[in-house]
Amino acid sequence: MRQPLIAGNWKLNGRLEDNQRLLEALRGASSLRCEVAVCPPFVYLPQARDLLAGYDVALGAQDVSRFEAGAYTGEVSAAMLAEFDIRYALVGHSERRRLLAEHDEMVAEKAKRLVMAGIRPIVCVGETLDERDAHRTEAVVLAQMEAVLNAVPEAYWPMLVLAYEPVWAIGTGLTASPQQAQAVHAVLRERVAERSPEVAAAIRILYGGSMKPDNARDLLAMPDVDGGLIGGASLKAEQFLAICEAAS
Ligand SMILES: O=C(CO)COP(=O)(O)O
């Protein structure tokens, strides 16, 4: 059985004082049956690590450099993250693909850096509304996923987590229906199965895009939805914890 994972992506939000309240409230998540992770901005990772020490809430970063070290101003490497007990890092979030022109090859390089440093990549894939309307959803998400599978050595595939985040559902209040999400998750898992049935059976595929307490249960009830990547609702302890409970 795949243990559900609920990960909160804070995006570009947070202040020391507000974080403290939120993180203290999230300590309550450590008694739940699902795995819980928070992904604050880089600078707040040490604060989150300190406030969650001794609690079963994992830390994730929102990104990582595709470079190992050197003259890359502003970048944060996988080895640096590994010094801070970081278990997960997002790669390929659609906001970065769109606003910062990240393409599949860069996302794949980042995933490879992470696994080599012992950090589990949460690989985000998802189609835009235009791509969905043009019946290109499957082709888009499969290409995004395969770029990572092709770059990361097979021995490290068990470290991967996938996140299906339809771009049209992120921050819009529109959610993929449970059936829409399930259909894409099943396609992703089938493609992994063609390459490794064992990895396909174990890999967790999260859904992200306006997941809230009132729709989480139905989405998480789908056989191939193994958790959630939560944006807006991860900033409110009550909502985030309610989603974690729905997954437990
Ligand atoms: O992008 C997301 C998580 O990475 C989803 O964001 P929202 O939950 O705010 O739609």
The ligand as a Gaussian input file, in Angstrom:
#p B3LYP/6-31G(d) Opt

LIG

0 1
 O        0.274000      24.856000      -7.253000
 C       -0.230000      24.244000      -6.329000
 C        0.597000      23.442000      -5.415000
 O        1.889000      23.308000      -5.894000
 C       -1.688000      24.303000      -6.090000
 O       -1.999000      25.569000      -5.650000
 P       -3.487000      25.863000      -5.136000
 O       -3.803000      24.782000      -4.126000
 O       -3.423000      27.223000      -4.520000
 O       -4.372000      25.785000      -6.337000

